[in-house]
Amino acid sequence: MVLFLQQKKKICFIRLSMNDFKPSVVNANLERVMAVVDKFLVDRYQNLCTCPRCMCDIVAIALNYLPPHYIVETETGKEFGSPWVMVETAVAEAIDRVMENPNHPRLKSSDAQPDTHRSGSFMS
């Protein structure tokens, strides 16, 4: 259940966990974007920085490229969201943009250390 609280002209969303299933509003493209990021990390972009900031930047930029697709999540499990090819294009452009301009200093290739915290999956 999502509650809306208004505090000092700000709207806050609070998600309460319930034992039984209740519908919630979700952006259907979020799961698709994260799945494509996972796929691309393995298939295409092995040298991509996988720090939390870069991963979140990629997801945010990709979602901004796509039209919003909010749905009420239910138990039915139907597929909703933008077509996969649109999601893949948005993620590829977002990755290229973050690789060109990361929000942290780049490591020199001589200073680069192996990424031991990389799990190979953004969703894990």
Secondary structure as UniProt FT lines:
FT   STRAND          2..7
FT   TURN            8..9
FT   STRAND          10..15
FT   STRAND          24..27
FT   HELIX           28..43
FT   TURN            46..47
FT   HELIX           52..65
FT   STRAND          70..73
FT   TURN            75..76
FT   HELIX           84..100
FT   TURN            109..111
FT   TURN            116..117
//
